[in-house]
Amino acid sequence: MITLVRGLTAAALTLPLLAAAAPAVAEPTPGRQAVDLPVAQAIEALPVEKENRAGYKRSKFKHWVDADRDGCNTRQEVLISEATEEPKIGPGCSLTDGQWFSYYEGKSTDNPRSLDIDHMVPLAESWDSGASAWDAKKRERYANDLDSPRSLVAVTARENRQKADKDPAQWWVPAESASCQYLSDWVATKTRWQLAIDQPEKNALGEHAAECPNARVKTDIAQ
């Protein structure tokens, strides 16, 4: 069952749930290069380059691996981590009886099959922005990045497919309450992986940053 949060009163009632479900601002890992900036400054620090999708194939990013060999792949690990009510874990890491909150549009669900795991910066967009120069192992680490709660997020399949491989100049979260979170998550992911932005993307990010004066980017640089 999926329920949609509507109206100011309903939104106010779900604020504690949103706070619990939306990805937290990650503390940088000790020993790694750390970034802690207001989002507007973090945007200015990103290199601006033209995008190039030549040679992109989704298969060049090996994803949904079981890196720690515990029987749960990356998709399942994200669902377990982001559940607002802890699910039961069955054979093959099947998940039942949990609850999840898709912060993009403010929907709650008890059906994990209704959710996709969104790469905050889509795989194709990362390729356009610098990942084309990475080796296969780094692209695999990017596609399965469980070390930052901003990199991967459980959202409804509908919103994930609406977003597809679009950047912020082409698509933005529909829930007004999610805007500043999405802004900081996007910029943090580009910062973490040292990816470029193009000029339309920078313009869109700047417009949203003006509406989010308290948003910060706190992350470390991925290895």
PyMOL commands that set and color helices and strands:
alter all, ss='L'
color gray80, all
select helices_A, chain A and resi 7-13+15-21+39-45+58-60+74-82+91-93+112-114+123-128+131-133+136-143+157-163+176-192+199-210
alter helices_A, ss='H'
color red, helices_A
select strands_A, chain A and resi 2-4+34-38+88-89+95-96+100-102+107-109+115-119+152-156+216-220
alter strands_A, ss='S'
color yellow, strands_A
deselect
rebuild
show_as cartoon
